[in-house]
Amino acid sequence: MNLDDFSDLIERPDGSVRRDAEERRERLLVPPGALGRLDELGEWLSAAQQSVPVKPVDRPRVVLFAGDHGVAELDVSGRAAGSTHQLVRAVLDGSSPVAVLARRFSVPVRVVDAGLDCDPELLPESVVRHRVRRGSGRIDVEDALTVEEAEQAVRLGMRIADEEADSGTDLVVLGDLSVGGTTAASTLIAALCGTDASVVTGRGGAGIDDLAWMRKCAAVRDALRRARPVLGDLLELLATVGGADLAATTGFLLQSAVRRMPVVLDGVVSAACALVAQRAAFRAPDWWLAGQVSGEPAQAKALDRMALTPLLDHGLTVGEGSGALLALPLVQAAAALAAELPERAREAGPEEEKAESESEGATA
């Protein structure tokens, strides 16, 4: 597999449809610019859907890729290594923030186990049946995956994207469930942006103290040394310093763009995978929205590189797709306004006025 092949498969949203949407926006009663960024969102959706007026976003879905990372053994996370299955259970039980929000917004949630480090019996078969391997390697000293496992994970993500597109999902809210995932994500972003560990290392969704942050910086630094020699091969890069969940998310993003299915990104993990996907196919980011600012410096760097501006900034650091899901009502509102606001009455041109006058004279 060569991820660069996606560059020939992905097209941009329809530019002519977007121009039609912009012209329709000019005709609305509400003055241009009065709706702020909602105008831009509505036009983006029109182009993605190839529809003017835009169709409502009424079949969204939250998709969460889950995995454990061996680097968490270095105490670089606020959670214990190998405990991601507890996060998954909280989502399934409806007690996590993303589960509460999804219930409130009536959005189904799908959890995909790409690389959890737990016995499969702890979770439903629908979650664990896709697992590539049990946990990912400690990226500061060893590869996260073999190249074969990385390809398997990418193909897993592609398969999930196809399943969602085939089932009629019209927008995906993308998130992750992981322990140690932000360390791998920061390494990927630092490698692709050519920057140092200290510039991209944040404190993660669970929060860590200064000593843990220093350990995390050292882990990213050491992983970067291993990442730089393989930058020319994106699949090998994901195998070296990524992980099963990150590789699957990358495959999902690429195939979603192939299938013309819009995606809302969440935090630093989805941003890192998006950056890998952008390196493979430069048109792919045209199909994505950045849902929220996570506070992770690596996320800010990745989004800046992709020219994606987050929709929300509420200081939300919990991850798990929660911030991206909070942006969903904004996207749905943009679609409703673009489709349902009335147009101004069209003014008659000179020829039409002349014809109307002649018609009235003939009637008299």
N, C-alpha and C positions, 0 to 999 in steps of 0.2 A: 504494500500500500504506500502511495505517495500522496500526502495531504495536499500538495501543490496542484494536484489534478482537479481539485474543487474549483480552482480559479476559472476553468472553462465551463463549469456547470452552473455557476451562480450568476444571475442577472440582477441588475438593479430594479427597484420598483419602477413601474411605468411612468416615465417622465411626461408623456402627453396627457395621461390621466391626471397627473398632479397639476399640470397647467390648467386643465379643465376645472379641477377643484378650486384652484386659486381664482379663476374667473368667476366661478359661482360664488365664492366668498365675497368678491367685490360687489356682487348684486344684492347681498343680504341687507336687511333693514338696519342691523347693528353695524355701526361704522367699522371699517377695517382697522385692526389694531386694538379695538376695544376689548377683545377677548384674550389678548396677550398670547401666550404660548399655546393656548387651546386651538387657535387657528392653525398653527404649524402642525399640531398633532392630528387634527382632522384631515389636513391635506396629505400628511404622511400615510394615514390609514387608507385614504382613497387610493393613493398610488399602490399601496401594498395589496389592497383588495381588487384593484382595477375596476373601481366602481365610483361613479358620481351620480347622485350623492352617496356618501359613505354609508355602508351597512352597519348596523349596531354590532357591538362586540358582546355577543350573548352566549358564547360557548368557550369561555376561557378555562384554563386548567393550570394548577400549580404542579410543577414537576421538580422533584428534589432528588439529586443523586447523592448517595451516601457512601462513605468509606472511612476507614481508619488509616492513619499514617504513622509509620514507625518512628518518625522524628519526634513524635509526642513523648517518647520514652525519655527525652532529654529535659522534661518538665518545661516545655516552651509554651504550654497551653494552660488555661485556667481550669481545664478538665483533665481527668485521669486518662492516660493512654488506654486505648481500646474500649472506650466507653460510649462510642457513637451510637451503639444499639439502644442506649437509654434515651438518646435524643429521638431516635426513630420511634421508639415505643411511646414517647410523649406525644408525637405527632399523631400516631395511630389512635391513641387514647383520647385525643382532642384537648389535651392540657397544655400544649405548647403555644407560643404567641401566633405562629403561622396557622395553626389549626383553629384557634379562636377566630382569627380574622377571616380565614376561609369559610368558616361556618357562618359568620356574620354576612359575608358577601355572597354566600351560596355558590362557592367555587370548589369543585372537587380537587382533591390532592392525591398525587401519585408519588410514591416513594420507590426509588430503584436502588437496590443494594448492588453497588459495583465492586466494593471491596471492604465490607465490614469484617472486623476481627471478633467474631462471636459464633457460637454454634447456631446453625440455621434454624434449629428447633425453637429458638427464642422469638422468632418473628414469623409472620404468615408467609406461606409459600409464594404468594403474589409479589412479595417484596424481595425475597432472597433468591428466587429462581434464576436471576440474571447474573449472579455473582461471578466475577472474573477470577478473583483470588481472595484469600483471607488476609486482609491488611496489605499495606504497601511497605516497601523497604525503607530503611532509614537513610534518607537522601544525602546526609552529610558524609556518609562513608560507603554507601552501596546504592545500586540502582533501585528505584521505586518498583519497577516492573522489568520483565524481559521485553524485548521488542515485540515478540509474538503476543504477549499479554497486552501490551499497549495497543496493538492492532485490534485485538479482540475487544478491548474496552471501547475503542473508537467505533467499531462496528456495532457494539451494543447501543451506544448513543444514537447512531444513525437509525438503528432499528426502532428505537423508542420514538424518534422524531417521525418516522414513517407511520408508526401506529397512531400517533396523535393526529397527524395530518389526515390520514385515512378515516379517522373516526369523526372528523368534522371540527376539531379544535381550531378556533379562529385566532387565538392568541395564547402564548405560554408565559406564565410567570415562573422564571427559572431560579432555583436556589440550591443550596447544598446543606448536607448534614455531615459534619466531619469534626474530628479532633486532630489537630496538627495540619489541617488543610490550609490555613492562612500562611503557614511557613512555606509550604510547597508553592502556593500561589505567589507569594512575595519573591521567591527564587525565580520563578518563570518570568515575572514582570521585570525583575532586575536584569536578568539575562537578555531579554528581548529589547530592553530600553538602554542597555549598556551603562547601568548605574551601580552604585555600591550598596552593600547590605544595609547600612545604617539609614540610607535614604528611603528605603521601602519598608522597613520593618516596623509594624505597628503592634498593638497590644491585643489583637484578636477580639472575637465576640464576647468571650467570657471575662476578658480583662486579666492582665498579669502585672506583677510588681516589677520594680526596676531590675532586680537580679534575674528574673525570668526573661525580661526583655533583652538583657545582655546575652543570656544563653541563646535566645532566639536569633539575635544578630549573628552570633558565632555560627549557629547552624546554617543560616542563610549564606553567610560568607563561605563556609566550607562546601556547601552544595553548589554555590556559584562556580567554584573552581572546577567542579565536575561537569557543570552545564555548558560552560563556554566552548569547550572543544567540539560539542555536538550541535551547535546552533544551526548548522547548515541542513540538518535533517530534523524536521519538527516531530516526527513520530519517535525518533530516538531521544529527542529532548524530553518528551512526555514520559518516556520509559525511564530516563535517567533521573529526573528531578520532579516528575509530576505525581502520578498515582492513578489508580483505576478509576476513581470518581472524576478526577480532572480530565483524564483522557476521554471518558464517556461523555462528559459535558461538552468537550470540544467537538466530538463527533456529532453530538446532538445539535449544536449551534450551526455547524456547517450544513448538515442535512436539512435543518429547518429553513435555512436560506435557500437551499436548492428547491424545497417544496413551497417557497413563498409564504412561510408561516411566521408572523411577527413574534418576537420574543422580548420580554422585559427582563433585563439583568438585575441581579440583586447586589451582592457585595464584592469583596476582593477576589473570591474564588471564581465566580462567574466572569468577572472582569479579566482575570488572568487567562481563562480558557478562551474568552472572546479575543484576547490579544494574540494568542496562538492561532486561532482561526483566521483572524485578519491577516496575519503573516502568510497564511496559506492562500487566502482568497480575499483580495482587497475590496471587493464589492460587498462582502458579507455584512459588515457593520450597518449597511443601509437598511437591514431588516431588524435591527435591534434598537431598543430604547434603554437608557440607563435609569433605573427606577429611583435610586436614592443614593445619597452620600453616606458612606459607612464610617467615615473617619479614619480609614486605613490609608496611609500615604501611598501604598502601592496601588490601591484602587484609583486614587486621583491621577497618578502618573499614567496608568493604563487607559483611563477614559480620555485623558488629554491627548494621548497618542492616537486614539481612534476618533477624536473630535466628537465625543458623545457628552452631552450636558445632562446631568441628573435632573429628574423631574422634581424631587423632594429633598429637603435637608432638614430633618427633624432630630438629628443627633441619635438616631437609632443604630445601635451596634449589636443587636441580638442575632442578626443573621437569619439563616434558615428560610430565606425568601420573604421574610416579613416586610421589609422595606419596599421590595418590588411589588408585593401584593397591595400595599397601601397606595401605590401609584395607579393601580388598576382603575379605581373609580374616576380618576382624573382622565384617563384614556377613554373610558366609556362616556364620560361627560362630553369630551371633545367630539366624539362620534355623534352623540345625540344633538349637540348644538349645530354641527355642520350639516346634519341631515334635516333637522326639523325647523330651524329658524326660517321665517318667511323671507322671500325676496321682495325687493322694491318693485312697485309698479313700473313697467317699462315705458319710457317716454317715446312717443311717436316721432319718427323722423320726418323730414320734409316731404318725401314722396308719399308716406302714409297719410300725412295731414292733407295733402292735395287730393288724394283719392277719397278720403273721408268727406272733404268739402264737396267734391263733385257728386258723391253719392247723396249727400243731403240736398243738393240743388235738384237733382233728378227726382228725388222723392217729392220735393215741393211742387 
